[in-house]
Amino acid sequence: MDKQKSGVTLRELARLAGVSRQTVSDALRGTGRVAPATRRRIRALAARHSYAPDPLISAGLAQMRRKTPQRIKAVIGYLETGSTPNLTTKHESYTRLYRGAKERAEDLGYLLERFSLADPKVNPARLQSILLARGIRGLVILYVRDWDANASQGVPLNLDEFATATVGARLRTPALHFAMADEFANTQLCLQNLLTLGYERIGLALPGPLDNLIENRISHAFYGWQQEKPARDRLPVFDNSVEQTAKAYRRWIDKWKPDAIMSFPQAELNSRPGLRFPQQAGFAHLDRNPSNAKMSGIDQNHEAAGAAAVDIVARQLALGEMGPPAHAHGTLIEGVWVPGSTTKPAD
């Protein structure tokens, strides 16, 4: 068989490159401390000689890793964006994303280390040099956008040297792989459960900038459901983000008379008008966390989204794929409905 056509083995590729098999493996996967010039030379040799990992061997190694404790391969960075330092610790949903990512990274033999673009001591250029100097080639990016910022806000790093995936939301420029909650399906799931409980006139209150960040998946699901209803029964979305007072919220309720409300966090808006759930109306939280466990709503399974983002990055590292992909793909995580005291009990 023609070796050039069938491809070389890892051992043969190491001999051609004049390095160890471990160095070749690290160079192709983007792990370890391989000099950039050496990494480029090895990858060029691999392409020239049609090197491809043996899928049976790779599958066997993966099975062995699942059964034995993992030694630490490398560090994957967990990068917080936006202007809020320590964002992961300030919001329960983000804490859960990080927890899921950290646990999956450790299962795969990686350490996960958190960095922040809002760190006043480290500017983006310095952060880039720190990541590269430490041999960090994988990045899970917690992508958020400041509500008063330009909609095209991106990540001020050169991502060509990294295997990346965003978590929580999708980045379009450049387009990166992503893992996030399936907000469209979650909204449909919430509507379905409220309808099953007998609610008919369901309203939606959520921050407009948050909906924009997730590409209006929540409002589109809601408006799509309303298209099946007569125009007189369609409720406008209440934007509870900026400059929205409890009086405005109360006026929206009094005018449109929803018998159930779906929403993201708005504890103050609910308490100040003296609303009582489920006596006056049902209430379903679209991002139900342990801290509001008494509420009915959707648990978004944030840990699963964090784990999925690490899986995407780890796969790229294993394949030696660096930089923004030619065709980005994503993993959408469906949530689950959890009944609580803010909706009437099922019959």
N, C-alpha and C positions, 0 to 999 in steps of 0.2 A: 504493500500500500504506500502511496506517495505521502511521505511525512509532511511535506509542505502543505498538502491539501487537508490531511487529517488533523494537523495541528500538533504542536509540541507539548510535552508534559511539563509540569512545574519544575521537575528536576532539570530537564533539558534547558528550560528557559533560564534557570538560575546559572547553569554552566555558560550559556551564551552571554549573559549579563556580567558574569564574573563576580557574583554575589551569592549569599546564602539563600536557601529556599524560603526561610522566614522573611528575609528582606524583600524577596519577590512578592510573597503573600501580602506583606504589609503595604508595599507600593501599590499593588493592584486594588487592595481594599481601602486604601487611604488611612490606614492605622499605623501606629508605631512612629518612630522618629527617623523617617527616611528623608534625605535631602530632596528638595523639589526637583533639582536637575536629575538626580538618580531616579526619582519616581517617573519623570517624563520619559527618560531613556528606557526604563523597563516597560512602560506601557506601550511605547513605540515598537519595541521588540515583540511584545505580546501580540500587537495588531499585525505586524509584518509576518509573524510565523503562525498566525491563526490559533493562538492559544485560547482555550476555553476550559473552565473547570469541569472535571468529570462529574456529571450530575449525580451518579450513584454514590461516589465518594462523598460529595457534599451532603447528600441526604443522610448518609450514614453518620457523618460527623455531627450533623444537626441533631440526630437521634441520640447520640452519645452525650451531647451537651445538655439535652433535656433531662438526662438521667443522672448527671453528675454535677457537682458544684462547679461554677464557672470561675476560672481565674480572670483577673481583670485584664481586659484587652487594651482599653484606651478610655479616654474621657469624651463624652458627648456633651456639648454645651447646651444649656437651656437659656435662651436669650429673651428677656422681657423687653418689649418695645413700649412706646408711649413715653410720657413725661413724668410718670409716677414711680418713684423708687420703691423697690421691694413690692411690686405689684402683686406677686404671688401670695404674699402674706396678708394682703389687705382685703381680698375678696374670696369668699369661700369657694366659689366655682373655680377660680384660678388655682387655689390651693389643691383642690381635688385633681385638676388637670396635671399639676406637677407631681402629685403623689402617684398617679397612675403611670406617668412617664418614668419616674424614678424607679418604681418597682419593676417595670418591664426592662429598663436598661440594666438593672442588676441581674435580672433573670438571664439576660443575654451576655453577661460578663462585662458590662460597661459601668463606669461611674458616670453620674449625671451631675454637672456643676452649673449653678445658676449665675447668670450675668445680667446686667441691666444697662440699657442705653441711657437711662435716666441717672446713672451714677455720676454725681458731680465731679468725682475725682478722676474719671476715665472718659476721655472723648472717644468718638468712634474710631479715629485713626489709631489711637493707642490700644483700644480694645482689639482691633484687627490684629495688631502686632502681637499682643498677648496670646490670643488664640492660636496663631500660627506658631509662635515660639514654643508653646506648650504641646504642640502636636495635635491640637484639637481640630479634627476635620469634619465632624458631624455636628449639626446645629438643629435643635428643635426650637422654633421661633414662636413664642407666644405673641401673636399679632393682634394688637389693639390699635385704636386710632383715637386721639384726643378729640373730644366732641366739638371743640371750637377750632379744629385744625382743618387744613385743606384735605379734601377727600382723596387726593392722590398720594397722601403720606406713605412713604415706603420705609425701607430698612437701609440706613446709611453705611452699609458695609459692602465691600467687594465680595460677592458670594461665589465667585468662580472657583475658589479653592476649597469649597465646603460642599458636603452632602447635606441637603436641607429639607425641612418640611415645616410648614406652619401648623399651629394648633389653635383651635378656638375660632379662627376665621381664616379667610382665604386672601392671599396677596396676589394681585394681578400684574404688578409691574415691579420686578420681573415675575412671571407666573411660576409659582413653586408648587410642588406636591403639598397636600394638606390633609389634615384630619380634624373633623369638627362635628358637632351635634347636627343631626338632620332636623333643622328647625322647621322646615316645611312639613315633614312627616309628623313631627312632634305637635305642631299646631293642629294638624288634622286629627291626631290621636286625642288631643284635649277636647276638641269640638265633639268628636264621636262619643266620648265618655260623658260630657255634659248633656248631650242630646239623649243618651241612654237614661240618664237620671231624670229626664223630663223637662230640662230647660230648653227654651225655644228662642228667646230674644237675647242672644249672647253678644256682649260687647268686648272690645279689645282696647286695653290701655298699655302703651309701651313707649319708651324713649325713641324718638325718630332717629337720632344718630346711631343708636344700637341696632335698629332695624337696617339702617343703611350699611353698617359694617358687615352684616351677614347677608348682604345683597337682597334685602327686603323679603326674605324667605317667609317671615312670619306674616307680614301684612298681605303678601300675595296669596298665601294659603287662606287667610281670613276672607279677603275679597273674593277669592274664587268660590268659597263656600256661599258667600252672600249672593252671588250671581243667580243662584237657584231660587232666591226669595223675591217677593214683590218689592219694588223700589221703596215703598213706604215702610218696609220692615228692615231696611238695610241701615246699619248703624255706622257712623263715622268713627275712625280710630281716634282715641284721645291720646295726644302726645304728652307724656308726663315727664318730659326732660327739662327744658329750660323755661323759667318764668311761669311755670304752671302752678297755680295756687290751689289750696283745698277748696276755695269757693268755685273756681273754674271747674274743678273735678265734680263738685256737687251739682253745678249747673248742667254739666254733661249728663250726669245720672238722672237728674230730674226731668231733663228735656227728652232723653231717648229711652229712659226707663228699661235698662237691661235687667233681665231676671238672673243673669250670671255674668261675671266679669273675668276675663282672662288677662293676666298681667305679668310683668316683670316687677322687681322690687319697687314697692311704693307704700311701705308701712306707714309713713307719716301721712300720706294722702288718705289712706283708709281710716286712720285713727282720728284725725282732726275733725272730719265731718260727723264723727260718731257712728260710722257704719257698723252694722252688726251682721255677721255672716254665720249661718246661712239664713237667718231670720228674714232679712230684707232682700238679700240676693245671694246667689252662690258665688264663690270666689275660687279660682283655680290659678295657681302659680305656675308659670311656664318654665321656671328654673328652680324647682323645689330642692332644697338642700337639707342636711340634718338639722341646721339651726332653725328652720321653719317646718319641722316635721309634722306639726299639727295641721298644717294646711293641706288641702287637696291640690293635686297638680302633677306636673311631669318631672320626674327625676331624669336628667339628661345623660346620666352615666358618664360623667366627666372623666373618671378614671380610665374608662375604655378608650376615650378619645386621646388621652395622653399616651396610653400604651400604643395605640395605632400610629401615632406620630413617630415614636421611637422605632417601631417596626419599619416604617418607610425609610427612615434615615439609615438604620442598620443594614437594610437591603442594599441601599446605594453604596455604603461603605464596602460591603462584601463584593459588590460588582465593580468597585473602583470608579463609580460614576460621581463626578464632581461638577459643581456649577448648576445653574438653573437648567431644567430639562427642556428638551425640544417640545415635549407634549406633557403638560402637567396632568396629574390625576389625583383623585381624592378619595378618602374614606369617610363616609357619613355614618354616624353612630345614632341609632334610634333610641329614644328614651322609653320609659315605662310610666304608665298612669299609676299614681298612688292615692288612694282615697284618704280623706281627712275630715276634720270637723267643720270645714268651711263650705262644704256642699251637703245637700241632704243625703241621707243614706239611701242605698239602693233598695228597691222593693224586694 
